[in-house]
Amino acid sequence: MRVLIVGSRGQLGVDLVKSFRDCQVTPYTSEDLDITDEASVQQQIAFAAPDLVLNAAAFTRVDECEREHIRAFSVNAIGPRNLALACKKWDAPLLHVSTNYVFDGFKGAPYDENDAARPLNAYGISKLAGEHYLQSLWEKVYIVRVSGLFGLTPSRMKGTNFVEAMLRLGSKGNPLRIVSDEALSPTYTVDAASVIRRLVETSQYGIYHVTNSGGCTWLEFAREIFDQAGMKVELQPVTASEYGAPARRPPDSRLANRKTAELGLGPLRPWQEALRDYLLQRRG
Ligand SMILES: NC(=O)c1ccc[n+]([C@@H]2O[C@H](COP(=O)([O-])OP(=O)(O)OC[C@H]3O[C@@H](n4cnc5c(N)ncnc54)[C@H](OP(=O)(O)O)[C@@H]3O)[C@@H](O)[C@H]2O)c1
């Protein structure tokens, strides 16, 4: 199987390339292919003639998306649109990665794939627009929503992930102010990539939530990181509004993985176990 992977040197992209190592993989960076350029997308897909396309590319800096909403839309919505049109032309299924930030976070329980999306920020709006384009343009599309990714390759756009940021800040010995009123489902990229590998074998197109089991607030996530790393760090809870990030975030965007479980592809191990594995792997 020929698999074209867009965003292949991103945090998730690197693990996707590894999970598909039994296939003939063409990994694309943004220098090889800018997904916002429709003509290049058509050309490259015609040239590579893939049996499957995976899109892990995105403009992922959530706060910057508020200011740079045109760029957010062009990478997160027009990019997937261009891929869907080219995939349709060549009859190649497309797996696209989306986000928990398509939800407003007021449900009070983990979101299931059928819950209505209502994003609060420009990043979430642009990612939801990408999902709408895909659903309206091409039938052979998997949309996989992930959340709170941590992977051994740092996020290309952020240069880090939450675990690494905590370990670095915690080692300085100062108290840390961490948001205590936003919940998520932290997800190890290795685990998400392995479900994606198996999902594409099913030909069961549609929307899927793929996260490690359970959920926590950022404060609980930080506490678990320091407990597992054996570090004593003073954590000061702050509300999201006290923290004052430019983009509003959903208060509780934990995801329930109902549909992958129905396919026998889940549930994934609890996020705490995945974190333990991550910390072991990063020590090499
Ligand atoms: N990080 C999270 O916590 C999180 C949470 C929920 C959902 N997600 C979603 O998960 C997916 C993967 O996120 P990630 O953290 O792995 O991202 P990342 O590390 O920031 O990587 C993003 C990738 O997108 C590529 N890219 C950006 N603009 C492009 C363009 N115009 N054309 C082609 N490629 C372009 C970059 O390519 P270069 O390497 O060439 O720069 C980069 O490799 C994204 O869809 C994101 O929205 C992430």
The ligand as an ORCA input file, in Angstrom:
! r2SCAN-3c Opt
* xyz 0 1
  N      -0.818     19.172     19.704
  C      -1.960     18.918     20.311
  O      -2.037     18.867     21.549
  C      -3.206     18.644     19.492
  C      -4.434     18.543     20.152
  C      -5.572     18.268     19.397
  C      -5.472     18.104     18.025
  N      -4.258     18.227     17.407
  C      -4.197     18.026     15.951
  O      -3.291     16.965     15.724
  C      -2.620     17.157     14.477
  C      -1.123     17.027     14.677
  O      -0.683     18.006     15.614
  P       0.868     18.102     16.022
  O       0.931     18.571     17.421
  O       1.549     16.836     15.606
  O       1.332     19.309     15.059
  P       2.811     19.938     14.849
  O       3.837     19.119     15.540
  O       2.721     21.391     15.164
  O       3.032     19.730     13.289
  C       2.250     20.396     12.360
  C       2.768     20.020     10.990
  O       1.979     20.721     10.033
  C       2.817     20.983      8.929
  N       2.291     22.128      8.181
  C       1.959     23.346      8.650
  N       1.517     24.125      7.641
  C       1.569     23.372      6.508
  C       1.250     23.609      5.137
  N       0.763     24.785      4.733
  N       1.429     22.590      4.257
  C       1.910     21.398      4.666
  N       2.239     21.114      5.937
  C       2.070     22.088      6.847
  C       4.185     21.304      9.527
  O       5.142     20.987      8.540
  P       6.744     21.282      8.709
  O       7.263     20.174      9.545
  O       7.260     21.235      7.326
  O       6.854     22.612      9.378
  C       4.231     20.384     10.750
  O       4.962     19.211     10.521
  C      -3.103     18.499     13.947
  O      -4.165     18.284     13.058
  C      -3.646     19.208     15.175
  O      -4.649     20.137     14.840
  C      -3.125     18.490     18.116
*
